[in-house]
Amino acid sequence: MPKIIRGLYNLPDPAHGCVATIGNFDGVHLGHQAVLGQLAMKADMLGLPAVVIIFEPQPFEYFSLEQSPARLSRFREKVEALRAYSIQKLCVLRFNQQLAQMQADTFIQKLLVEGLKVRYLVVGDDFRFGKDRQGDFALLQQAGEQQGFQVINMHTFAIEAKRVSSTRIREALRNGDLATAEKLLGKPYRMSGRVAHGEKRGRKMGFPTANIYLLRAQVPLTGVYAVQLYGIDGEPINGVANVGVRPTVSGSDKALLEVHLFDFNRDIYGEHVQVYFLKKLRDEQKFADLQRLIAQIHLDVAQAREYFAASVRR
């Protein structure tokens, strides 16, 4: 688990410096993983700690939360994903007015030179920073030559001749193309959270659900899915999940993840779980009455069970 450092003024004194990378790392997809692999390899060669620098909130969210792209991963999900790599420190910079207005050369001096004593920096080919996004790779390279640190540009990581990016993954999820999302992420797309008490409507309809509040302004996918749940004894547990605002029963403006687990009858309230999305069954829709909703849920469950049965046969 990387040590989390919050804020520019809480940086430890790295006597011998570090190797570092900067970015949003939303989804920690294969392109990000290539950067992290390069970072870990160089850290091992130099005998220095590997540091990942991220922003919370993400810059797009600071400037316009409602118009910003849907997050692939919340902060905790991002930390969980980074645990798989040899990262010693995660530096979390609060993106606020002060940081938004900071000149690019000040950012380099305060954070990279004085704060972290960076010896080796890896950035993506589209990385921009500083007020009005004035900083770029050329500026970092110039500063590195003057201050004595090396800057490496991780060129585009492509699959099927197309750049792997968080934007491309969001598009795939929005279109229900979970196979493409998985190919770009290197694993099935997942959401995580703590199982919370709900209004027990699912139980009354014969389909009890584990309710997970998603705590994000926008979600990257909606609809009904065949899923697997991890994080509790007996994992993975197959089920069917709905992501959305439940228009038939509540019409909430906040998306909720509801998971009905097959052949399962245990109390898991309070457990932190991960839900992997494997196949989209249909879009979320509003039904004329509860009877029609219940009839559709029966069909969803049957379709999801058939999906899992076919997976076993393969």
C-alpha positions in Angstrom: 0.0 0.0 0.0 1.6 3.3 -1.0 2.0 5.9 1.7 -0.5 8.8 1.0 0.9 12.3 1.3 -1.8 15.1 1.1 -0.8 18.5 0.0 2.2 20.4 -1.2 3.2 21.4 2.3 3.2 18.0 3.8 5.9 16.5 1.6 8.6 14.6 3.4 12.2 15.5 2.9 13.4 12.9 0.4 17.2 13.2 1.1 18.2 11.3 -2.0 15.3 12.3 -4.2 12.8 10.1 -6.0 11.4 9.1 -9.4 8.0 10.4 -10.1 5.1 10.6 -12.5 2.1 13.0 -12.7 -1.4 12.6 -13.9 -5.0 11.8 -13.1 -4.6 8.0 -13.6 -8.4 7.7 -13.9 -9.1 4.0 -14.3 -5.4 3.0 -14.1 -5.7 1.5 -17.6 -3.0 -0.2 -19.7 -1.5 3.1 -20.8 -1.2 4.2 -17.2 0.2 0.7 -16.3 2.9 1.2 -18.9 3.9 4.5 -17.2 3.9 2.8 -13.8 6.0 -0.1 -15.0 8.6 2.3 -16.4 8.6 4.2 -13.1 9.0 1.1 -11.0 11.9 -0.2 -13.2 13.8 3.1 -12.9 13.2 3.4 -9.2 14.7 0.0 -8.7 17.7 0.8 -10.9 18.4 4.0 -9.0 17.5 2.7 -5.5 15.0 5.5 -5.1 11.3 5.6 -4.0 8.6 5.7 -6.7 6.1 8.5 -6.3 2.8 9.0 -8.1 1.4 12.6 -8.1 -2.4 13.0 -8.6 -5.0 15.7 -8.2 -8.2 15.7 -6.1 -10.6 16.8 -7.3 -9.5 16.2 -10.9 -8.9 19.5 -12.7 -12.0 19.0 -15.0 -14.1 18.6 -11.8 -12.7 21.7 -10.2 -13.6 23.9 -13.2 -17.0 22.4 -13.9 -18.2 19.4 -11.8 -21.5 18.9 -13.7 -19.9 19.1 -17.1 -16.8 17.1 -16.3 -16.4 13.5 -17.7 -17.7 10.7 -15.5 -15.0 9.3 -13.3 -13.9 5.8 -14.0 -12.5 5.5 -10.5 -13.1 7.3 -7.2 -10.0 8.1 -5.1 -10.2 4.9 -3.0 -10.6 2.8 -6.1 -7.6 4.5 -7.6 -5.5 3.8 -4.5 -6.7 0.1 -4.6 -5.6 -0.2 -8.2 -2.1 1.4 -7.5 -1.5 -1.2 -4.8 -0.6 -3.7 -7.6 2.5 -1.6 -8.5 5.7 -0.9 -6.7 4.7 2.6 -5.6 6.1 3.8 -2.3 4.3 7.2 -2.1 1.1 8.7 -3.5 1.2 12.5 -3.4 -2.3 13.9 -3.5 -2.5 17.6 -4.4 -5.7 19.4 -3.7 -6.7 21.1 -6.9 -8.0 24.5 -5.8 -7.7 28.1 -6.9 -4.2 28.3 -5.7 -3.0 25.4 -7.7 -5.2 26.4 -10.7 -3.5 29.8 -10.8 0.1 28.5 -10.2 2.5 29.3 -13.0 4.0 26.3 -14.6 7.6 27.2 -13.6 6.5 27.7 -10.0 4.9 24.3 -10.1 8.1 22.7 -11.2 10.2 24.6 -8.6 7.9 24.1 -5.6 6.8 20.5 -6.2 9.4 18.8 -8.3 12.6 20.5 -7.4 12.2 21.7 -3.8 9.4 19.4 -2.6 10.3 16.0 -4.0 13.8 16.5 -5.3 12.8 14.5 -8.4 15.7 12.8 -10.2 13.6 11.1 -12.9 10.2 12.1 -14.2 7.9 10.1 -16.4 4.9 11.9 -18.0 2.3 11.0 -20.7 2.6 12.5 -24.1 -0.4 14.8 -23.6 0.4 16.0 -20.1 -0.2 19.7 -19.5 0.1 21.7 -16.2 0.2 25.1 -14.7 -2.1 28.1 -15.2 -4.0 28.0 -18.5 -2.2 24.6 -19.1 0.9 26.5 -20.2 3.3 23.8 -19.1 4.2 20.9 -21.3 6.9 18.3 -21.9 9.2 20.8 -23.6 9.1 23.0 -20.5 9.7 20.0 -18.2 12.6 18.9 -20.3 14.2 22.4 -20.2 13.8 22.6 -16.4 15.3 19.1 -16.1 18.4 20.1 -18.0 18.8 23.2 -15.7 17.9 21.5 -12.4 19.5 18.1 -13.0 16.6 15.7 -13.4 15.7 13.5 -16.4 12.3 13.8 -18.1 10.9 10.8 -20.1 7.9 11.1 -22.4 5.8 7.9 -22.4 4.6 7.9 -26.0 1.1 6.8 -26.9 0.2 3.3 -25.8 -2.1 1.9 -28.5 -4.3 -1.1 -29.0 -5.6 -1.9 -32.5 -3.8 1.3 -33.7 -5.9 3.5 -31.4 -4.7 5.3 -28.3 -5.6 3.8 -25.0 -7.2 6.6 -22.9 -9.8 7.1 -20.2 -11.9 8.9 -22.8 -12.0 5.8 -25.0 -12.9 3.6 -22.0 -15.8 6.0 -21.0 -17.1 5.8 -24.6 -17.0 2.0 -24.5 -18.8 1.9 -21.2 -21.4 4.4 -22.4 -22.1 2.2 -25.4 -22.3 -1.0 -23.3 -19.2 -2.4 -24.9 -17.7 -4.0 -21.8 -15.3 -6.2 -23.9 -13.5 -3.1 -25.3 -13.4 -1.5 -21.9 -11.8 -4.7 -20.4 -9.3 -4.8 -23.2 -8.2 -1.2 -22.5 -8.2 -1.6 -18.7 -6.5 -5.0 -18.7 -9.3 -6.3 -16.5 -13.1 -6.0 -16.3 -14.5 -2.6 -15.3 -15.4 -2.5 -11.7 -16.9 -0.1 -9.1 -16.4 -0.5 -5.3 -18.1 0.8 -2.2 -19.6 -0.1 1.1 -22.9 -2.0 1.3 -25.5 0.3 2.8 -29.0 -0.1 4.1 -31.6 0.9 1.5 -35.4 1.1 1.4 -35.8 -2.7 1.2 -37.9 -2.4 -1.9 -36.0 -5.2 -3.7 -36.6 -7.5 -0.8 -40.3 -6.9 -0.9 -40.4 -7.7 -4.6 -38.5 -11.0 -4.0 -35.1 -9.7 -5.1 -33.0 -8.4 -2.1 -30.1 -6.2 -3.2 -26.8 -5.0 -1.8 -27.0 -1.2 -2.2 -23.8 0.7 -2.9 -23.9 4.5 -3.0 -21.6 5.6 -5.8 -20.7 9.1 -4.4 -19.9 10.7 -7.8 -21.4 13.5 -9.8 -21.8 11.3 -12.9 -21.4 7.6 -13.5 -19.7 6.1 -16.6 -22.3 3.5 -17.2 -26.0 2.8 -16.5 -28.3 -0.1 -17.0 -28.6 -3.7 -16.0 -25.6 -6.0 -16.0 -24.4 -9.5 -15.2 -21.8 -9.0 -12.5 -19.5 -10.7 -10.0 -19.0 -9.4 -6.5 -15.7 -9.6 -4.6 -14.7 -8.7 -1.1 -16.5 -11.2 1.0 -16.1 -14.9 1.8 -17.0 -17.1 -1.1 -16.0 -14.6 -3.8 -16.7 -14.2 -6.6 -20.5 -14.3 -6.2 -22.5 -14.1 -9.4 -25.4 -11.7 -9.6 -27.3 -9.1 -11.6 -27.0 -5.4 -11.0 -28.7 -2.2 -11.8 -26.9 1.1 -12.1 -29.1 4.2 -12.3 -31.8 6.3 -10.7 -34.6 3.6 -10.4 -37.2 5.6 -12.4 -40.1 3.1 -11.7 -39.8 3.3 -7.9 -38.1 6.5 -6.9 -36.9 8.7 -9.8 -33.8 9.8 -7.7 -31.3 12.2 -9.3 -28.4 10.2 -7.7 -27.3 7.0 -9.3 -27.2 3.9 -7.1 -25.6 0.5 -7.6 -28.0 -2.3 -6.6 -26.7 -5.9 -6.8 -29.0 -9.0 -6.5 -26.7 -11.9 -5.6 -27.7 -15.4 -6.7 -28.3 -18.1 -4.1 -27.1 -15.8 -1.4 -28.6 -15.0 2.0 -26.1 -13.4 4.3 -25.9 -10.0 6.1 -23.1 -8.0 4.4 -24.1 -4.5 5.5 -21.0 -2.4 6.0 -18.7 -4.6 3.9 -16.5 -2.9 1.4 -17.0 -4.8 -1.9 -16.0 -4.6 -5.6 -18.5 -5.2 -8.3 -17.1 -6.4 -11.7 -19.3 -5.7 -14.8 -19.2 -8.5 -17.2 -22.2 -8.2 -19.7 -24.8 -5.5 -20.3 -28.3 -7.0 -20.4 -30.3 -3.9 -21.1 -30.7 -0.2 -20.5 -32.5 1.1 -17.4 -36.1 1.9 -18.1 -39.3 3.1 -16.5 -42.2 0.5 -16.2 -45.9 1.3 -16.0 -46.2 -0.6 -12.7 -44.3 -2.8 -10.2 -45.7 -6.0 -11.7 -44.1 -5.3 -15.0 -40.9 -4.3 -13.3 -40.9 -7.6 -11.4 -41.6 -9.6 -14.5 -38.6 -7.9 -16.2 -36.3 -8.6 -13.2 -37.2 -12.3 -13.6 -36.1 -12.1 -17.2 -32.9 -10.2 -16.2 -32.0 -12.9 -13.6 -32.6 -15.7 -16.1 -30.5 -14.0 -18.7 -27.6 -13.4 -16.3 -27.8 -17.0 -15.0 -27.6 -18.3 -18.6 -24.6 -16.0 -19.2 -22.7 -17.5 -16.3 -23.7 -21.0 -17.2 -22.4 -20.5 -20.7 -19.2 -19.1 -19.4 -18.7 -22.3 -17.3 -19.4 -24.5 -20.4 -16.8 -22.6 -22.4 
